[in-house]
Amino acid sequence: MNAIISFIIVLGLLIFVHEFGHFLFAKLFGVKVLRFSLGFGPKLFGKQIGETEYLVSAFPLGGYVKMYGENPDDEVDAAEAGRSFNDKPLWQRFCIVAAGPCFNLLFAVLLFFLIYASVGLPKPIPGTKIGQVAADSPAAKAGIMVGDVVLSINGKPTTEWEQISELVRAGNGAPVTLILKRGAQTVTTTGTPTRQEVKNIFGEKVGERYLLGITRSEELIFEKVSLATAFVAGFTQTWNLIYLTLLSLLKIIQKVVPASELGGPILIAQLAGQQMKAGWMNLAYFMGLLSVNLGILNLFPIPILDGGHLLFFAVEGIMRRPLSMKTRELLQQIGLVLIISLMFFVFYNDIMRLIGRG
């Protein structure tokens, strides 16, 4: 139940933000908005306010804003031609469509800003506390334990984690003597680093170096910052996630990361439930990450997605005329097949994960 509630909150809010972007810019440019829907399919409930019907539909995996004269074959009353989407200048139509995914990216900035403004910027706890010891590593064989604090290596004091890495590498595989603080005790031990592969977050080999097999503690402190600093950090974090999202997709295409890692609604619901249990900050961060993913996905140049429509507008700007209806319909059918295929694939991945856990 927790997962379902979290899923509804997270996805509902992200869909609302996305569709509100389209809605706001349509209104800004004087386009008549007929319908604002959270979800697809049959109407569950709604209300007519002015010229717009606001409703919630049966299938929550998306939403839409229905604009007057949105399709080229829609009949448009001559008296309201100026309020038709397709009668607006190309740059205005471009902005209306782009506003949805852009609002998702800006919403991520807002979420990260609120996190940093309220609790501060997360930073690793300074010092040399060990957070993990790899099994069968030189450190494990030397009796080094999680929670130990490295006071010195080969007689040289260590107050920062980077000093440990430098001193181990500088030895070129020679044994190193470590003085450790373990609770109230001081322990002296010797370990012999081994040459090991160094991999990035995608599991790719990026080099080799001598390692003991220890990693720093992942405990964090939160440093209070000004609102301006929190705002800049929100933009920076969003940009980093945009880059990481695009890089991850590239690695999937390159088959560095298996496509089975892609998840769908079931995985999102599970993760949302876990983050809600962990607290509001975790849930807000997860929502920001998901908002970035949603914004990037919708900008992909696939017909039926916002990015596909933006591509049509770009072609229209170059050719000085829109694509023919026949061409657009064909491309949209191809896009629909691609999206449905992707949905089936991620659902399959989700189900296989559930079966694997069972």
PLY file of the C-alpha trace (Angstrom):
ply
format ascii 1.0
element vertex 358
property float x
property float y
property float z
element edge 357
property int vertex1
property int vertex2
end_header
0.00 0.00 0.00
2.87 2.37 0.84
4.36 1.77 -2.63
1.04 2.50 -4.34
0.46 5.74 -2.40
4.03 6.87 -3.07
3.69 6.01 -6.76
0.49 8.03 -7.08
2.03 11.04 -5.29
5.28 11.01 -7.27
3.93 10.25 -10.73
0.82 12.40 -10.28
2.89 15.43 -9.29
5.40 14.95 -12.12
2.63 14.56 -14.70
0.88 17.65 -13.34
4.09 19.71 -13.60
4.68 18.50 -17.17
1.16 19.20 -18.39
1.02 22.50 -16.51
4.01 23.64 -18.59
2.05 23.01 -21.80
-1.08 24.57 -20.28
0.62 27.71 -19.00
2.37 28.54 -22.27
-0.76 27.77 -24.29
-2.66 30.28 -22.15
0.24 32.73 -22.36
0.04 32.71 -26.17
-3.76 32.88 -26.25
-4.47 29.29 -27.29
-7.84 27.93 -26.17
-7.33 24.91 -23.90
-10.23 22.46 -24.08
-9.04 19.83 -21.63
-6.39 19.30 -18.94
-6.17 15.63 -17.98
-4.08 13.72 -15.49
-4.02 10.22 -16.96
-5.35 8.71 -20.17
-8.47 6.79 -21.11
-11.94 6.94 -19.57
-12.77 9.92 -17.37
-12.96 9.17 -13.65
-14.04 12.61 -12.49
-13.59 16.21 -13.52
-15.01 19.71 -13.60
-15.58 22.34 -16.25
-14.06 25.68 -15.26
-14.50 28.35 -17.89
-13.56 27.01 -21.30
-11.37 24.20 -19.92
-12.40 20.80 -18.52
-10.08 19.59 -15.77
-10.23 15.84 -15.21
-8.56 12.73 -13.86
-8.59 9.73 -16.20
-8.35 5.99 -15.57
-4.78 5.20 -16.64
-2.26 7.23 -14.60
0.82 6.68 -16.77
0.74 10.11 -18.39
-1.58 12.99 -19.13
-2.44 15.49 -21.82
-3.54 19.03 -22.62
-6.09 19.19 -25.45
-5.80 22.49 -27.33
-8.23 24.01 -29.80
-7.18 23.36 -33.40
-4.31 21.16 -32.27
-4.61 18.73 -35.19
-4.30 20.07 -38.75
-7.61 18.43 -39.73
-9.57 19.94 -36.80
-12.44 22.21 -37.81
-11.76 25.75 -36.60
-14.46 28.40 -36.31
-13.44 31.52 -38.21
-14.32 33.64 -35.19
-11.83 31.71 -33.02
-9.11 31.11 -35.60
-6.74 33.31 -33.61
-7.08 30.96 -30.63
-6.22 27.82 -32.59
-2.91 26.11 -31.79
-2.03 25.56 -35.46
-2.72 29.21 -36.32
-0.04 30.37 -33.92
3.47 31.29 -35.16
5.95 28.42 -35.32
8.06 29.75 -32.43
5.01 29.91 -30.14
3.98 26.34 -30.98
7.57 25.26 -30.33
7.58 26.95 -26.91
4.21 25.42 -25.93
5.42 21.89 -26.70
8.89 22.38 -25.20
7.42 23.83 -21.98
6.32 20.40 -20.70
9.74 18.70 -20.49
11.42 22.00 -19.56
9.06 22.35 -16.59
10.09 18.86 -15.45
13.74 19.93 -15.50
12.96 23.18 -13.67
10.89 21.23 -11.13
13.97 19.12 -10.40
15.94 22.33 -9.79
13.21 23.48 -7.38
13.19 20.18 -5.47
16.96 20.14 -5.04
16.92 23.80 -4.04
14.32 23.09 -1.34
16.38 20.16 -0.03
19.62 22.15 0.11
17.94 25.27 1.50
16.28 23.33 4.32
18.94 20.82 5.39
22.12 22.11 3.71
24.58 20.70 1.20
25.63 17.07 1.80
29.36 16.54 2.29
31.40 13.48 3.33
32.47 13.53 6.95
36.07 14.79 6.93
38.72 12.38 8.11
39.95 8.90 7.36
37.24 6.64 8.74
36.92 3.36 6.81
33.42 2.59 5.54
34.02 -0.70 3.74
36.66 -3.44 3.56
36.54 -5.66 0.46
36.40 -9.40 1.11
39.72 -11.25 0.56
41.48 -7.92 0.01
44.94 -7.03 1.39
43.15 -4.88 3.99
40.98 -7.78 5.13
44.03 -10.06 5.40
45.80 -7.37 7.45
42.91 -7.32 9.92
41.67 -3.85 9.02
38.03 -3.38 10.03
35.08 -1.19 9.10
35.01 1.84 11.41
38.79 2.00 11.84
40.33 5.46 11.47
43.67 5.62 9.65
46.05 7.78 11.70
49.18 7.29 9.61
50.76 5.27 6.79
54.50 4.49 6.90
54.88 7.08 9.63
53.19 9.88 7.67
50.06 11.31 9.36
46.79 11.04 7.43
43.99 13.47 8.12
42.23 13.31 4.73
41.17 10.31 2.66
43.07 11.54 -0.41
46.33 11.20 1.53
45.65 7.49 2.03
45.19 6.95 -1.70
48.37 8.91 -2.52
50.54 7.08 0.02
49.32 3.62 -1.06
49.89 4.44 -4.75
53.32 5.95 -4.05
54.53 2.64 -2.62
54.13 0.84 -5.99
53.02 -2.35 -4.29
55.47 -2.32 -1.36
54.04 -3.25 2.07
52.60 -0.33 4.01
52.37 0.03 7.77
49.17 1.57 9.06
48.40 2.92 12.50
44.68 2.72 13.15
42.38 4.04 15.81
39.83 1.38 16.75
37.55 2.68 19.45
39.81 3.55 22.38
42.64 1.37 21.04
45.51 2.10 18.68
46.31 -0.76 16.32
49.35 -1.19 14.09
49.17 -3.49 11.07
50.89 -4.07 7.74
49.26 -4.72 4.39
50.63 -5.31 0.90
48.62 -3.50 -1.81
47.83 -5.43 -4.97
47.46 -4.09 -8.48
43.75 -4.03 -9.26
41.45 -2.81 -12.01
39.74 0.51 -11.39
36.23 0.73 -12.82
33.80 3.60 -13.28
30.15 3.58 -12.20
29.21 1.70 -15.38
31.65 -1.14 -14.67
34.09 -0.08 -17.39
37.81 -0.49 -16.74
39.46 2.93 -16.56
42.89 1.87 -15.39
44.89 -0.07 -12.80
46.51 0.93 -9.54
47.75 -0.49 -6.26
44.93 -0.78 -3.73
44.42 -2.09 -0.21
40.69 -2.68 -0.73
39.27 -0.05 1.61
36.77 2.73 0.92
35.93 5.80 2.92
32.90 6.05 5.16
29.75 7.19 3.34
28.48 9.09 6.36
27.47 12.62 5.44
27.18 15.96 7.17
24.91 18.75 5.96
26.44 22.20 5.76
24.02 25.11 6.02
24.25 27.44 3.01
22.61 30.63 1.77
19.54 30.55 -0.47
21.66 31.71 -3.42
24.16 28.88 -2.90
21.31 26.36 -2.53
19.77 27.63 -5.78
23.06 27.29 -7.69
23.54 23.82 -6.18
20.03 22.86 -7.36
20.93 23.84 -10.93
24.27 22.04 -10.69
22.70 18.85 -9.38
20.05 18.91 -12.11
22.71 19.43 -14.79
24.79 16.56 -13.38
21.76 14.27 -13.48
20.95 15.33 -17.08
24.51 14.44 -18.08
24.42 11.15 -16.16
21.04 10.22 -17.67
22.24 10.83 -21.24
25.50 9.00 -20.55
23.61 6.04 -19.08
21.43 5.82 -22.19
24.56 5.91 -24.36
26.07 3.08 -22.31
22.89 1.02 -22.81
23.12 1.58 -26.58
26.80 0.59 -26.44
25.75 -2.51 -24.43
28.06 -1.53 -21.58
25.02 -1.46 -19.29
22.49 -4.27 -19.90
19.07 -3.12 -21.13
17.57 -5.28 -18.38
18.53 -2.47 -15.99
15.70 -0.35 -17.43
12.70 -0.21 -15.11
9.03 0.62 -15.51
6.09 1.59 -13.31
6.46 -1.39 -10.96
10.09 -0.54 -10.19
9.21 3.15 -9.80
6.46 2.25 -7.33
8.83 0.03 -5.33
11.54 2.69 -5.21
9.05 5.43 -4.35
7.76 3.33 -1.44
11.30 2.75 -0.18
12.14 6.46 -0.40
8.96 7.47 1.41
9.87 5.13 4.27
13.33 6.71 4.40
11.86 10.21 4.79
10.67 13.24 2.87
14.18 14.28 1.79
14.83 10.92 0.13
11.43 11.01 -1.57
12.02 14.58 -2.82
15.46 13.62 -4.18
13.99 10.57 -5.92
11.24 12.75 -7.39
13.87 15.17 -8.69
15.80 12.32 -10.32
12.62 10.98 -11.90
11.62 14.46 -13.09
14.96 14.78 -14.91
14.44 11.37 -16.52
10.91 12.30 -17.59
12.05 15.61 -19.04
14.90 14.03 -21.01
12.76 11.14 -22.26
10.10 13.51 -23.57
12.69 15.51 -25.50
13.75 12.45 -27.49
12.92 13.02 -31.21
10.38 10.20 -31.31
7.00 10.98 -32.92
4.12 11.17 -30.37
6.60 12.42 -27.74
7.18 16.16 -27.29
10.60 15.77 -28.88
9.00 14.31 -31.99
6.71 17.33 -32.34
9.68 19.64 -31.84
11.45 17.79 -34.64
8.42 18.32 -36.90
8.53 22.04 -36.08
12.27 22.18 -36.84
11.66 20.56 -40.22
8.79 22.98 -40.83
11.09 25.90 -40.07
13.73 24.62 -42.51
11.29 23.69 -45.32
9.06 26.72 -44.75
6.06 24.39 -44.74
4.78 21.63 -42.44
5.20 17.95 -43.23
2.28 16.39 -45.05
-0.41 14.76 -42.91
0.36 11.38 -44.50
4.04 11.62 -43.51
3.21 12.80 -39.99
0.69 10.02 -39.45
3.16 7.40 -40.66
5.92 8.71 -38.38
3.53 8.89 -35.42
2.47 5.28 -35.99
6.13 4.25 -35.97
6.67 6.28 -32.79
3.65 4.67 -31.15
4.99 1.19 -31.94
8.38 2.14 -30.45
6.84 3.50 -27.24
4.50 0.52 -26.80
7.42 -1.85 -27.40
9.48 0.01 -24.79
6.59 -0.17 -22.30
6.26 -3.92 -22.81
10.02 -4.30 -22.37
10.22 -2.38 -19.09
7.14 -4.18 -17.76
8.86 -7.46 -18.63
12.00 -6.32 -16.76
9.89 -5.37 -13.74
8.10 -8.73 -13.69
11.37 -10.66 -14.06
12.79 -8.73 -11.09
9.75 -9.70 -9.01
10.08 -13.34 -10.06
13.82 -13.26 -9.29
13.16 -11.96 -5.79
10.49 -14.56 -5.24
0 1
1 2
2 3
3 4
4 5
5 6
6 7
7 8
8 9
9 10
10 11
11 12
12 13
13 14
14 15
15 16
16 17
17 18
18 19
19 20
20 21
21 22
22 23
23 24
24 25
25 26
26 27
27 28
28 29
29 30
30 31
31 32
32 33
33 34
34 35
35 36
36 37
37 38
38 39
39 40
40 41
41 42
42 43
43 44
44 45
45 46
46 47
47 48
48 49
49 50
50 51
51 52
52 53
53 54
54 55
55 56
56 57
57 58
58 59
59 60
60 61
61 62
62 63
63 64
64 65
65 66
66 67
67 68
68 69
69 70
70 71
71 72
72 73
73 74
74 75
75 76
76 77
77 78
78 79
79 80
80 81
81 82
82 83
83 84
84 85
85 86
86 87
87 88
88 89
89 90
90 91
91 92
92 93
93 94
94 95
95 96
96 97
97 98
98 99
99 100
100 101
101 102
102 103
103 104
104 105
105 106
106 107
107 108
108 109
109 110
110 111
111 112
112 113
113 114
114 115
115 116
116 117
117 118
118 119
119 120
120 121
121 122
122 123
123 124
124 125
125 126
126 127
127 128
128 129
129 130
130 131
131 132
132 133
133 134
134 135
135 136
136 137
137 138
138 139
139 140
140 141
141 142
142 143
143 144
144 145
145 146
146 147
147 148
148 149
149 150
150 151
151 152
152 153
153 154
154 155
155 156
156 157
157 158
158 159
159 160
160 161
161 162
162 163
163 164
164 165
165 166
166 167
167 168
168 169
169 170
170 171
171 172
172 173
173 174
174 175
175 176
176 177
177 178
178 179
179 180
180 181
181 182
182 183
183 184
184 185
185 186
186 187
187 188
188 189
189 190
190 191
191 192
192 193
193 194
194 195
195 196
196 197
197 198
198 199
199 200
200 201
201 202
202 203
203 204
204 205
205 206
206 207
207 208
208 209
209 210
210 211
211 212
212 213
213 214
214 215
215 216
216 217
217 218
218 219
219 220
220 221
221 222
222 223
223 224
224 225
225 226
226 227
227 228
228 229
229 230
230 231
231 232
232 233
233 234
234 235
235 236
236 237
237 238
238 239
239 240
240 241
241 242
242 243
243 244
244 245
245 246
246 247
247 248
248 249
249 250
250 251
251 252
252 253
253 254
254 255
255 256
256 257
257 258
258 259
259 260
260 261
261 262
262 263
263 264
264 265
265 266
266 267
267 268
268 269
269 270
270 271
271 272
272 273
273 274
274 275
275 276
276 277
277 278
278 279
279 280
280 281
281 282
282 283
283 284
284 285
285 286
286 287
287 288
288 289
289 290
290 291
291 292
292 293
293 294
294 295
295 296
296 297
297 298
298 299
299 300
300 301
301 302
302 303
303 304
304 305
305 306
306 307
307 308
308 309
309 310
310 311
311 312
312 313
313 314
314 315
315 316
316 317
317 318
318 319
319 320
320 321
321 322
322 323
323 324
324 325
325 326
326 327
327 328
328 329
329 330
330 331
331 332
332 333
333 334
334 335
335 336
336 337
337 338
338 339
339 340
340 341
341 342
342 343
343 344
344 345
345 346
346 347
347 348
348 349
349 350
350 351
351 352
352 353
353 354
354 355
355 356
356 357
